[in-house]
Amino acid sequence: MGTPLVELAGVCKRYGAQEALAPTDLSCASGATTVLIGPSGCGKSTLLRIVIGLITPDAGTVRVGGALLGPHNVRALRLRMGYVIQDGGLFPHRTARGNVSLMARHLGWEAERIDARVRELAELARLPESALDRYPAELSGGQRQRVSLMRALVLDPDLLLLDEPLAAIDPLVRAELQDDLRAIFRQLGKTVLMVTHDLAEAGFFGDTIVLLRDGRVVQVGTLNSLMEAPADPFVTRFLRAQRRVLQA
């Protein structure tokens, strides 16, 4: 694995008396996929949103590509990140093409460059070109997520952030998308930080798995290391709750 692209040091977040994220140190290697997993409310999405600058931590530092994330550069650093959420987050009044090209047009790209990039990404994401001029309501769930991924990739970001991108998709379509996503990550050599509830999905994607509980990191490692050398009884309970992974 490469050197860290993302580095968190002592990052924490509270909402009143509720500690959403305890002081946390974490690094994400360049070109690797780091997966955040744990029960609902454990701090996974909070951590992800802190990295992209949607949430400001109460303490600690976040570095992306060596640059300290702060109000002075959050917009510039976000342009180096692609973000995919659970339902895709597509604008319903824009076509797939319009959604994908939104930031490129905002940044003043020429029409020919935008068209070439959209066609390139459609081929990469295996989205039929005929779907590009449809609106989100006219696309299947799997197609909407492919468009969302294309939009996240349009500026060729250094970092991809995915917040349970496949959770609401039919199991057969989800399996196909998992295969395609992993192939895309490897082909492009992207650094990925991903949130999931699903241990099998974490093992499928993750070079490194980060298991959280109550806003704290419990264990960091591969799926095998979590299974064979659990750092805490909670790790074993969490794994046993997802029996199909242990029995696979």
Residue pairs with C-beta under 8 A, 6 or more apart in sequence:
1 29
1 30
1 31
1 32
1 207
2 29
2 30
2 31
2 32
3 29
3 30
4 27
4 28
4 29
4 30
5 28
5 29
5 30
5 64
5 65
5 158
5 159
5 191
6 26
6 27
6 28
6 34
6 51
6 62
6 63
6 64
6 159
6 191
6 193
7 26
7 27
7 28
7 61
7 62
7 63
8 24
8 25
8 26
8 27
8 47
8 50
8 51
8 60
8 61
8 62
8 63
9 25
9 60
9 61
9 63
10 23
10 24
10 25
10 59
10 60
10 61
11 21
11 23
11 24
11 25
11 26
11 47
11 50
11 57
11 59
11 60
11 61
11 62
12 19
12 21
12 22
12 23
12 24
12 57
12 58
12 59
12 60
13 19
13 20
13 21
13 46
13 50
13 55
13 57
13 58
14 20
14 58
19 214
19 215
20 43
20 46
20 215
21 43
21 46
21 47
21 50
21 57
21 215
22 43
22 214
22 215
22 216
23 59
23 60
24 43
24 47
24 60
24 216
24 217
26 34
26 47
26 210
26 217
26 220
28 34
28 159
28 191
28 193
28 208
29 191
29 207
29 208
30 191
31 189
31 190
31 191
32 191
32 192
32 207
32 208
33 185
33 191
33 192
33 193
33 194
33 205
33 206
33 207
33 208
34 192
34 193
34 194
34 206
34 207
34 208
34 209
34 210
35 194
35 195
35 196
35 201
35 202
35 205
35 206
35 208
35 209
35 210
36 44
36 47
36 48
36 193
36 194
36 195
36 196
36 210
36 212
37 44
37 195
37 196
37 197
37 198
37 199
37 202
37 209
37 210
37 211
37 212
38 44
38 211
38 212
38 213
38 218
38 238
39 197
39 213
39 238
40 197
42 212
42 213
42 214
42 215
43 212
43 214
43 215
43 216
44 195
44 212
45 163
45 164
45 195
46 55
46 215
47 212
48 161
48 163
48 193
48 195
49 55
50 56
50 57
50 62
51 62
51 64
51 69
51 81
51 159
51 161
51 193
52 78
52 81
52 83
52 161
53 69
53 74
53 77
53 78
61 68
61 69
62 68
62 69
63 69
64 77
64 80
64 81
64 158
64 159
65 77
65 80
65 158
67 73
67 77
69 77
79 103
79 107
79 155
79 157
80 155
80 157
80 158
80 159
81 157
81 158
81 159
81 160
81 161
82 149
82 151
82 152
82 153
82 154
82 155
82 157
82 159
82 160
82 161
83 152
83 160
83 161
83 162
83 163
84 145
84 148
84 149
84 152
84 160
84 161
84 162
84 163
84 165
85 148
85 163
85 164
85 165
86 163
86 164
86 165
86 167
86 168
87 144
87 168
88 136
88 144
88 145
88 147
88 148
88 165
89 148
90 96
90 99
90 136
90 144
90 147
90 148
90 151
91 98
91 99
91 102
91 136
92 135
92 136
92 137
93 135
94 102
94 135
95 132
95 133
95 134
95 135
96 127
96 131
96 132
96 133
96 134
96 135
96 136
96 139
96 143
96 147
96 150
97 118
97 132
97 133
99 136
99 147
99 148
99 151
100 118
100 121
100 132
100 147
100 150
100 151
100 154
101 114
101 117
101 118
101 154
102 151
103 151
103 154
103 155
104 113
104 114
104 117
104 154
104 155
105 114
107 155
109 117
117 154
118 132
118 150
118 154
119 129
121 127
121 150
121 153
121 154
122 128
122 129
122 131
122 132
122 150
124 150
124 153
124 184
124 187
125 146
125 147
125 149
125 150
125 180
125 184
126 146
126 180
127 143
127 146
127 147
127 150
131 139
131 143
131 147
136 144
136 147
139 147
140 173
141 168
141 169
141 170
141 173
142 169
142 170
142 173
142 174
142 176
142 177
145 165
145 166
145 169
145 177
146 177
146 180
148 165
149 165
149 181
149 184
152 160
153 160
153 188
157 190
158 190
158 191
159 190
159 191
159 192
159 193
160 185
160 190
160 191
160 192
160 193
160 194
161 192
161 193
161 194
162 192
162 193
162 194
162 195
163 195
164 195
164 196
164 197
165 181
165 194
166 174
166 177
166 178
166 181
166 196
166 201
167 196
167 197
167 198
169 177
178 201
178 204
178 205
181 205
182 204
182 205
184 190
185 192
185 205
192 205
194 205
194 206
196 202
196 205
198 242
199 223
199 238
199 239
199 242
199 245
200 242
200 244
200 245
200 248
202 209
202 223
203 209
203 223
203 245
206 222
206 223
207 222
208 220
208 221
208 222
209 220
209 221
209 222
209 223
209 226
210 217
210 219
210 220
211 217
211 218
211 219
211 220
211 226
211 235
211 238
212 218
213 234
213 238
218 231
218 232
218 234
218 235
219 225
219 226
219 230
219 231
219 232
219 235
221 229
223 245
226 235
226 239
227 239
227 246
230 236
230 239
239 245
239 246
240 246
